[in-house]
Amino acid sequence: MTTNEKSNQESFKVSGDEILSKIKEIIREGNARKVIIKNEKDEIIMEFPLTIGAIGVVLAPLFAAVGAIAALATDCTIVVEKRNVETEEK
């Protein structure tokens, strides 16, 4: 049996005041590998990996940074790279 891990991406357009709540929602879903935040010019302003088992204490600085971006940003795109695990029988 082998396990193939493939990823796909999903994008969300959000306003500055929605960024933090959307990031928290993505983390709660639990299948995200990486999150990228882009500004309205499609430039990456923040990129961070998400590890399995991350807890609130570890995520607190991340939320503070996202909150700072939210204060400065008007429209952003959140790109989520999600984990898809497929198992094959051999």
The first five atom37 places (N, CA, C, CB, O) and aatype in JSON, in Angstrom:
{
  "aatype": [12, 16, 16, 2, 6, 11, 15, 2, 5, 6, 15, 13, 11, 19, 15, 7, 3, 6, 9, 10, 15, 11, 9, 11, 6, 9, 9, 1, 6, 7, 2, 0, 1, 11, 19, 9, 9, 11, 2, 6, 11, 3, 6, 9, 9, 12, 6, 13, 14, 10, 16, 9, 7, 0, 9, 7, 19, 19, 10, 0, 14, 10, 13, 0, 0, 19, 7, 0, 9, 0, 0, 10, 0, 16, 3, 4, 16, 9, 19, 19, 6, 11, 1, 2, 19, 6, 16, 6, 6, 11],
  "atom_mask": [
    [1, 1, 1, 1, 1],
    [1, 1, 1, 1, 1],
    [1, 1, 1, 1, 1],
    [1, 1, 1, 1, 1],
    [1, 1, 1, 1, 1],
    [1, 1, 1, 1, 1],
    [1, 1, 1, 1, 1],
    [1, 1, 1, 1, 1],
    [1, 1, 1, 1, 1],
    [1, 1, 1, 1, 1],
    [1, 1, 1, 1, 1],
    [1, 1, 1, 1, 1],
    [1, 1, 1, 1, 1],
    [1, 1, 1, 1, 1],
    [1, 1, 1, 1, 1],
    [1, 1, 1, 0, 1],
    [1, 1, 1, 1, 1],
    [1, 1, 1, 1, 1],
    [1, 1, 1, 1, 1],
    [1, 1, 1, 1, 1],
    [1, 1, 1, 1, 1],
    [1, 1, 1, 1, 1],
    [1, 1, 1, 1, 1],
    [1, 1, 1, 1, 1],
    [1, 1, 1, 1, 1],
    [1, 1, 1, 1, 1],
    [1, 1, 1, 1, 1],
    [1, 1, 1, 1, 1],
    [1, 1, 1, 1, 1],
    [1, 1, 1, 0, 1],
    [1, 1, 1, 1, 1],
    [1, 1, 1, 1, 1],
    [1, 1, 1, 1, 1],
    [1, 1, 1, 1, 1],
    [1, 1, 1, 1, 1],
    [1, 1, 1, 1, 1],
    [1, 1, 1, 1, 1],
    [1, 1, 1, 1, 1],
    [1, 1, 1, 1, 1],
    [1, 1, 1, 1, 1],
    [1, 1, 1, 1, 1],
    [1, 1, 1, 1, 1],
    [1, 1, 1, 1, 1],
    [1, 1, 1, 1, 1],
    [1, 1, 1, 1, 1],
    [1, 1, 1, 1, 1],
    [1, 1, 1, 1, 1],
    [1, 1, 1, 1, 1],
    [1, 1, 1, 1, 1],
    [1, 1, 1, 1, 1],
    [1, 1, 1, 1, 1],
    [1, 1, 1, 1, 1],
    [1, 1, 1, 0, 1],
    [1, 1, 1, 1, 1],
    [1, 1, 1, 1, 1],
    [1, 1, 1, 0, 1],
    [1, 1, 1, 1, 1],
    [1, 1, 1, 1, 1],
    [1, 1, 1, 1, 1],
    [1, 1, 1, 1, 1],
    [1, 1, 1, 1, 1],
    [1, 1, 1, 1, 1],
    [1, 1, 1, 1, 1],
    [1, 1, 1, 1, 1],
    [1, 1, 1, 1, 1],
    [1, 1, 1, 1, 1],
    [1, 1, 1, 0, 1],
    [1, 1, 1, 1, 1],
    [1, 1, 1, 1, 1],
    [1, 1, 1, 1, 1],
    [1, 1, 1, 1, 1],
    [1, 1, 1, 1, 1],
    [1, 1, 1, 1, 1],
    [1, 1, 1, 1, 1],
    [1, 1, 1, 1, 1],
    [1, 1, 1, 1, 1],
    [1, 1, 1, 1, 1],
    [1, 1, 1, 1, 1],
    [1, 1, 1, 1, 1],
    [1, 1, 1, 1, 1],
    [1, 1, 1, 1, 1],
    [1, 1, 1, 1, 1],
    [1, 1, 1, 1, 1],
    [1, 1, 1, 1, 1],
    [1, 1, 1, 1, 1],
    [1, 1, 1, 1, 1],
    [1, 1, 1, 1, 1],
    [1, 1, 1, 1, 1],
    [1, 1, 1, 1, 1],
    [1, 1, 1, 1, 1]
  ],
  "atom_positions": [
    [[0.85, -1.17, 0.0], [0.0, 0.0, 0.0], [0.9, 1.24, 0.0], [-0.97, -0.01, 1.23], [1.86, 1.31, 0.77]],
    [[0.6, 2.2, -0.84], [1.35, 3.45, -0.88], [0.39, 4.61, -0.68], [2.13, 3.6, -2.21], [-0.79, 4.52, -0.99]],
    [[0.93, 5.67, -0.15], [0.13, 6.87, 0.07], [0.69, 7.99, -0.78], [0.11, 7.27, 1.57], [1.87, 8.33, -0.68]],
    [[-0.14, 8.55, -1.62], [0.26, 9.69, -2.45], [-0.38, 10.93, -1.88], [-0.14, 9.48, -3.94], [-1.6, 10.99, -1.69]],
    [[0.43, 11.92, -1.62], [-0.12, 13.17, -1.11], [-0.09, 14.19, -2.23], [0.67, 13.67, 0.12], [0.97, 14.57, -2.72]],
    [[-1.26, 14.63, -2.62], [-1.39, 15.66, -3.64], [-1.97, 16.89, -2.97], [-2.28, 15.18, -4.84], [-2.59, 16.8, -1.91]],
    [[-1.77, 18.02, -3.59], [-2.35, 19.23, -3.0], [-3.14, 19.97, -4.06], [-1.26, 20.14, -2.4], [-2.88, 19.86, -5.26]],
    [[-4.1, 20.73, -3.59], [-4.84, 21.61, -4.47], [-4.95, 22.96, -3.77], [-6.24, 21.03, -4.81], [-4.73, 23.07, -2.57]],
    [[-5.3, 23.97, -4.52], [-5.38, 25.3, -3.96], [-6.8, 25.84, -4.07], [-4.4, 26.23, -4.67], [-7.54, 25.55, -5.0]],
    [[-7.13, 26.64, -3.09], [-8.43, 27.3, -3.04], [-8.16, 28.76, -2.68], [-9.41, 26.61, -2.01], [-7.32, 29.04, -1.83]],
    [[-8.87, 29.68, -3.32], [-8.67, 31.11, -3.07], [-9.94, 31.75, -2.52], [-8.23, 31.83, -4.35], [-11.06, 31.36, -2.87]],
    [[-9.74, 32.74, -1.66], [-10.85, 33.5, -1.09], [-10.53, 34.98, -1.18], [-11.13, 33.08, 0.39], [-9.45, 35.4, -0.77]],
    [[-11.43, 35.77, -1.7], [-11.3, 37.23, -1.69], [-11.96, 37.73, -0.42], [-11.95, 37.9, -2.97], [-13.13, 37.43, -0.16]],
    [[-11.21, 38.48, 0.38], [-11.74, 38.99, 1.65], [-11.33, 40.44, 1.83], [-11.26, 38.13, 2.83], [-10.34, 40.89, 1.26]],
    [[-12.09, 41.14, 2.65], [-11.7, 42.51, 3.0], [-10.79, 42.43, 4.22], [-12.95, 43.41, 3.27], [-10.7, 41.4, 4.88]],
    [[-10.13, 43.53, 4.52], [-9.18, 43.57, 5.62], [-9.75, 43.11, 6.95], [0.0, 0.0, 0.0], [-9.06, 42.43, 7.71]],
    [[-10.98, 43.47, 7.23], [-11.56, 43.1, 8.53], [-12.03, 41.65, 8.59], [-12.71, 44.01, 8.85], [-12.4, 41.17, 9.66]],
    [[-12.02, 40.94, 7.46], [-12.44, 39.53, 7.43], [-11.26, 38.56, 7.44], [-13.27, 39.28, 6.2], [-11.46, 37.36, 7.59]],
    [[-10.05, 39.07, 7.29], [-8.88, 38.2, 7.13], [-8.71, 37.27, 8.32], [-7.62, 39.03, 6.95], [-8.62, 36.05, 8.15]],
    [[-8.66, 37.82, 9.51], [-8.37, 37.01, 10.7], [-9.42, 35.93, 10.92], [-8.29, 37.9, 11.92], [-9.06, 34.8, 11.24]],
    [[-10.68, 36.25, 10.77], [-11.72, 35.24, 10.98], [-11.63, 34.13, 9.93], [-13.11, 35.88, 10.96], [-11.86, 32.97, 10.24]],
    [[-11.29, 34.49, 8.69], [-11.16, 33.48, 7.64], [-9.96, 32.57, 7.89], [-11.02, 34.15, 6.26], [-10.05, 31.36, 7.69]],
    [[-8.83, 33.14, 8.35], [-7.65, 32.33, 8.67], [-7.99, 31.35, 9.8], [-6.46, 33.25, 9.08], [-7.61, 30.18, 9.73]],
    [[-8.68, 31.82, 10.83], [-9.06, 30.93, 11.93], [-9.97, 29.8, 11.44], [-9.75, 31.73, 13.04], [-9.83, 28.66, 11.88]],
    [[-10.88, 30.12, 10.55], [-11.78, 29.1, 9.98], [-10.98, 28.05, 9.21], [-12.84, 29.76, 9.05], [-11.24, 26.86, 9.33]],
    [[-10.02, 28.51, 8.42], [-9.18, 27.6, 7.62], [-8.39, 26.66, 8.54], [-8.2, 28.4, 6.71], [-8.28, 25.47, 8.27]],
    [[-7.85, 27.2, 9.62], [-7.08, 26.39, 10.56], [-7.98, 25.37, 11.25], [-6.39, 27.28, 11.61], [-7.57, 24.22, 11.44]],
    [[-9.2, 25.76, 11.61], [-10.14, 24.83, 12.25], [-10.48, 23.66, 11.34], [-11.42, 25.56, 12.66], [-10.68, 22.54, 11.82]],
    [[-10.56, 23.9, 10.02], [-10.88, 22.82, 9.08], [-9.83, 21.73, 9.11], [-11.02, 23.37, 7.66], [-10.15, 20.55, 8.94]],
    [[-8.58, 22.1, 9.34], [-7.52, 21.13, 9.58], [-6.87, 20.47, 8.38], [0.0, 0.0, 0.0], [-5.98, 19.64, 8.58]],
    [[-7.24, 20.79, 7.16], [-6.61, 20.13, 6.02], [-5.74, 21.07, 5.19], [-7.67, 19.52, 5.14], [-5.37, 20.74, 4.06]],
    [[-5.4, 22.22, 5.75], [-4.56, 23.18, 5.02], [-3.09, 22.9, 5.31], [-4.92, 24.63, 5.41], [-2.71, 22.64, 6.46]],
    [[-2.27, 22.97, 4.29], [-0.83, 22.8, 4.43], [-0.13, 24.15, 4.51], [-0.27, 21.99, 3.27], [0.82, 24.33, 5.27]],
    [[-0.62, 25.09, 3.7], [0.03, 26.39, 3.62], [-1.02, 27.44, 3.33], [1.13, 26.4, 2.54], [-2.0, 27.18, 2.64]],
    [[-0.81, 28.65, 3.87], [-1.7, 29.77, 3.63], [-0.86, 30.92, 3.09], [-2.47, 30.18, 4.92], [0.2, 31.23, 3.63]],
    [[-1.34, 31.55, 2.03], [-0.67, 32.69, 1.41], [-1.66, 33.84, 1.39], [-0.16, 32.35, -0.04], [-2.81, 33.68, 0.98]],
    [[-1.22, 35.01, 1.83], [-2.07, 36.21, 1.78], [-1.47, 37.15, 0.76], [-2.19, 36.9, 3.19], [-0.3, 37.5, 0.83]],
    [[-2.3, 37.54, -0.2], [-1.86, 38.46, -1.26], [-2.65, 39.76, -1.16], [-2.05, 37.82, -2.66], [-3.8, 39.77, -0.74]],
    [[-2.01, 40.85, -1.56], [-2.71, 42.14, -1.55], [-3.5, 42.31, -2.84], [-1.7, 43.31, -1.38], [-3.55, 41.41, -3.68]],
    [[-4.12, 43.49, -2.99], [-4.96, 43.73, -4.17], [-4.17, 43.77, -5.47], [-5.7, 45.03, -4.01], [-4.75, 43.65, -6.55]],
    [[-2.83, 43.92, -5.39], [-1.97, 43.89, -6.58], [-1.46, 42.49, -6.87], [-0.79, 44.85, -6.4], [-0.6, 42.31, -7.74]],
    [[-1.99, 41.49, -6.15], [-1.61, 40.08, -6.29], [-0.17, 39.81, -5.86], [-1.8, 39.63, -7.73], [0.45, 38.85, -6.33]],
    [[0.36, 40.64, -4.96], [1.7, 40.45, -4.41], [1.57, 39.7, -3.09], [2.44, 41.81, -4.21], [0.68, 40.0, -2.28]],
    [[2.44, 38.74, -2.87], [2.41, 37.98, -1.61], [2.9, 38.89, -0.48], [3.3, 36.69, -1.71], [4.0, 39.44, -0.54]],
    [[2.06, 39.04, 0.54], [2.46, 39.84, 1.69], [2.73, 38.98, 2.92], [1.39, 40.87, 2.0], [3.37, 39.44, 3.87]],
    [[2.25, 37.74, 2.9], [2.52, 36.82, 3.99], [2.29, 35.41, 3.51], [1.65, 37.13, 5.23], [1.35, 35.14, 2.76]],
    [[3.15, 34.5, 3.95], [3.02, 33.09, 3.58], [3.48, 32.27, 4.78], [3.85, 32.73, 2.29], [4.54, 32.54, 5.34]],
    [[2.69, 31.29, 5.18], [3.09, 30.47, 6.32], [2.55, 29.06, 6.17], [2.6, 31.1, 7.63], [1.44, 28.85, 5.68]],
    [[3.36, 28.08, 6.61], [2.9, 26.69, 6.6], [2.08, 26.41, 7.84], [4.11, 25.71, 6.52], [2.26, 27.05, 8.88]],
    [[1.18, 25.47, 7.74], [0.4, 25.01, 8.89], [0.79, 23.57, 9.16], [-1.14, 25.16, 8.65], [0.75, 22.73, 8.26]],
    [[1.15, 23.28, 10.39], [1.53, 21.92, 10.75], [0.4, 21.26, 11.5], [2.81, 21.91, 11.59], [-0.41, 21.92, 12.16]],
    [[0.34, 19.96, 11.39], [-0.67, 19.19, 12.11], [-0.38, 19.32, 13.6], [-0.68, 17.69, 11.65], [0.76, 19.17, 14.03]],
    [[-1.4, 19.58, 14.37], [-1.25, 19.66, 15.81], [-0.84, 21.03, 16.33], [0.0, 0.0, 0.0], [-0.48, 21.16, 17.5]],
    [[-0.87, 22.04, 15.49], [-0.56, 23.4, 15.97], [-1.58, 23.8, 17.01], [-0.54, 24.43, 14.78], [-2.78, 23.56, 16.85]],
    [[-1.1, 24.42, 18.09], [-2.0, 24.81, 19.17], [-2.03, 26.32, 19.31], [-1.57, 24.16, 20.5], [-1.23, 27.02, 18.69]],
    [[-2.96, 26.81, 20.11], [-3.17, 28.24, 20.27], [-1.93, 29.03, 20.62], [0.0, 0.0, 0.0], [-1.73, 30.12, 20.08]],
    [[-1.09, 28.52, 21.51], [0.12, 29.24, 21.93], [1.05, 29.44, 20.74], [0.85, 28.48, 23.06], [1.67, 30.5, 20.6]],
    [[1.15, 28.43, 19.89], [2.0, 28.53, 18.7], [1.38, 29.48, 17.68], [2.21, 27.13, 18.07], [2.11, 30.19, 16.99]],
    [[0.07, 29.5, 17.59], [-0.61, 30.31, 16.58], [-0.81, 31.76, 17.0], [-1.94, 29.7, 16.28], [-1.1, 32.6, 16.14]],
    [[-0.66, 32.09, 18.26], [-0.9, 33.45, 18.74], [-0.06, 34.5, 18.0], [-0.6, 33.53, 20.23], [-0.61, 35.52, 17.57]],
    [[1.26, 34.3, 17.82], [2.04, 35.29, 17.05], [1.57, 35.4, 15.6], [3.53, 34.93, 17.08], [1.6, 36.49, 15.02]],
    [[1.16, 34.29, 15.03], [0.64, 34.29, 13.67], [-0.62, 35.15, 13.58], [0.36, 32.85, 13.19], [-0.77, 35.95, 12.66]],
    [[-1.53, 34.98, 14.54], [-2.76, 35.77, 14.55], [-2.46, 37.25, 14.73], [-3.69, 35.28, 15.65], [-3.14, 38.1, 14.15]],
    [[-1.45, 37.56, 15.53], [-1.07, 38.98, 15.72], [-0.57, 39.57, 14.4], [0.02, 39.11, 16.82], [-0.9, 40.71, 14.06]],
    [[0.24, 38.81, 13.67], [0.75, 39.29, 12.38], [-0.37, 39.45, 11.37], [1.81, 38.32, 11.83], [-0.41, 40.44, 10.63]],
    [[-1.28, 38.5, 11.33], [-2.42, 38.6, 10.4], [-3.29, 39.79, 10.78], [-3.25, 37.29, 10.42], [-3.8, 40.49, 9.9]],
    [[-3.45, 40.03, 12.08], [-4.22, 41.19, 12.53], [-3.59, 42.5, 12.09], [0.0, 0.0, 0.0], [-4.3, 43.44, 11.73]],
    [[-2.26, 42.57, 12.12], [-1.55, 43.77, 11.66], [-1.77, 43.98, 10.17], [-0.04, 43.67, 11.97], [-1.96, 45.11, 9.72]],
    [[-1.74, 42.92, 9.41], [-2.0, 43.01, 7.97], [-3.44, 43.49, 7.73], [-1.76, 41.64, 7.27], [-3.69, 44.32, 6.86]],
    [[-4.36, 42.95, 8.51], [-5.77, 43.31, 8.36], [-5.98, 44.81, 8.59], [-6.63, 42.51, 9.33], [-6.82, 45.43, 7.94]],
    [[-5.21, 45.38, 9.52], [-5.35, 46.81, 9.8], [-4.89, 47.67, 8.63], [-4.55, 47.16, 11.05], [-5.38, 48.78, 8.45]],
    [[-3.96, 47.16, 7.84], [-3.4, 47.92, 6.73], [-4.04, 47.61, 5.38], [-1.93, 47.67, 6.64], [-4.01, 48.44, 4.47]],
    [[-4.61, 46.44, 5.25], [-5.1, 45.97, 3.96], [-6.56, 46.36, 3.74], [-4.94, 44.47, 3.84], [-7.34, 46.47, 4.69]],
    [[-6.91, 46.55, 2.49], [-8.32, 46.78, 2.16], [-8.92, 45.5, 1.57], [-8.47, 47.96, 1.16], [-9.86, 44.95, 2.14]],
    [[-8.39, 45.05, 0.47], [-8.85, 43.8, -0.15], [-7.68, 42.85, -0.29], [-9.51, 44.07, -1.52], [-6.61, 43.24, -0.75]],
    [[-7.89, 41.61, 0.1], [-6.84, 40.61, 0.03], [-7.39, 39.32, -0.58], [-6.25, 40.33, 1.43], [-8.6, 39.1, -0.64]],
    [[-6.47, 38.5, -1.01], [-6.81, 37.16, -1.45], [-6.07, 36.19, -0.55], [-6.44, 36.93, -2.97], [-4.86, 36.32, -0.34]],
    [[-6.78, 35.24, -0.01], [-6.16, 34.18, 0.8], [-6.12, 32.94, -0.07], [-6.94, 33.93, 2.15], [-7.16, 32.47, -0.53]],
    [[-4.93, 32.41, -0.3], [-4.76, 31.18, -1.07], [-4.42, 30.08, -0.08], [-3.64, 31.34, -2.17], [-3.47, 30.2, 0.7]],
    [[-5.18, 29.01, -0.12], [-4.99, 27.9, 0.8], [-4.55, 26.69, 0.0], [-6.28, 27.59, 1.61], [-5.25, 26.25, -0.91]],
    [[-3.38, 26.15, 0.34], [-2.93, 24.91, -0.27], [-3.4, 23.8, 0.65], [-1.37, 24.89, -0.49], [-2.97, 23.71, 1.8]],
    [[-4.28, 22.94, 0.12], [-4.87, 21.9, 0.94], [-4.23, 20.55, 0.67], [-6.37, 21.81, 0.7], [-3.68, 20.3, -0.4]],
    [[-4.3, 19.71, 1.66], [-3.72, 18.38, 1.62], [-4.79, 17.39, 1.18], [-3.13, 17.99, 3.0], [-5.88, 17.36, 1.74]],
    [[-4.48, 16.58, 0.18], [-5.34, 15.49, -0.26], [-4.5, 14.22, -0.21], [-5.93, 15.74, -1.69], [-3.5, 14.12, -0.92]],
    [[-4.89, 13.27, 0.6], [-4.13, 12.03, 0.69], [-4.9, 10.93, 0.0], [-3.84, 11.67, 2.18], [-6.08, 10.69, 0.28]],
    [[-4.23, 10.26, -0.9], [-4.83, 9.14, -1.63], [-4.05, 7.88, -1.29], [-4.84, 9.39, -3.18], [-2.82, 7.91, -1.22]],
    [[-4.74, 6.79, -1.07], [-4.09, 5.53, -0.74], [-4.32, 4.56, -1.9], [-4.63, 4.94, 0.61], [-5.44, 4.4, -2.38]],
    [[-3.23, 3.91, -2.33], [-3.32, 2.92, -3.41], [-2.94, 1.56, -2.86], [-2.41, 3.31, -4.6], [-2.0, 1.44, -2.07]],
    [[-3.65, 0.55, -3.28], [-3.31, -0.83, -2.94], [-2.39, -1.36, -4.01], [-4.6, -1.73, -2.81], [-2.64, -1.15, -5.2]],
    [[-1.32, -2.03, -3.63], [-0.4, -2.64, -4.62], [-0.3, -4.12, -4.38], [1.0, -2.0, -4.55], [0.41, -4.81, -5.1]]
  ]
}
